Amino acid sequence: TAGITQAPTSQILAAGRSMTLRCTQDMRHNAMYWYRQDLGLGLRLIHYSNTAGTTGKGEVPDGYSVSRANTDDFPLTLASAVPSQTSVYFCASSEGLAGYNEQFFGPGTRLTVL
Amino acid sequence: DAKTTQPNSMESNEEEPVHLPCNHSTISGTDYIHWYRQLPSQGPEYVIHGLTSNVNNRMASLAIAEDRKSSTLILHRATLRDAAVYYCILRDVAGTASKLTFGTGTRLQVTL
């Protein structure tokens, strides 16, 4: 089972350009999440989705947008990238949002904005 | 979700037990205690979680204080593959996802 896949693995992006980070899960999980992890720090939640068709803001949502058209896919879009968005981005999923649900993480996308 | 406090780093010898502490003095009665670990250049992976009672699984044990204001992740025999950053986070049973924060965790070094 693939679990969660993310694409691309890494990307260098010019400031001001737009980009969509892709995330797909094959576990039929209801909840999905996007985190960013800056060098030497812990993960911070950007956006999440409780179920297909709904999304919510996390701790650091500014500059990012998400959509959840179906259960499997949860793309993250940077409309106009800035250097402060240089980070490693992790997508995750869980059966639900409940506190006992385990989260499964993808391998990450390393993004550099110049 | 309530805040947790962990030591920045710990060291262990291989084949020795490791006790990773976590303080969560503001924990609420409905918060689950989760532990994740992140190996170098990988995404976090789930280790264990609990609510009130101690928990065991194939990876580790979780010991929860009687007042739930602290917990300890126990690796019974550390191996070099256990070298990672270990995160202790609290999750409300209702799932307040907007407040999910992993913190900086404890970096575990395992030596021969």
Interface residues (C-beta under 8 A of the other chain):
Chain A: A31 Y33 Y35 G40 L41 G42 L43 R44 L45 Y48 N50 G56 K57 G58 E59 F90 A92 G96 L97 A98 G99 Y100 N101 E102 Q103 F104 F105 G106 P107 G108
Chain B: T30 D31 Y32 H34 Y36 Q42 G43 P44 E45 Y46 H49 L51 Y87 R91 D92 V93 A94 G95 A97 S98 K99 L100 T101 F102 G103 T104 G105
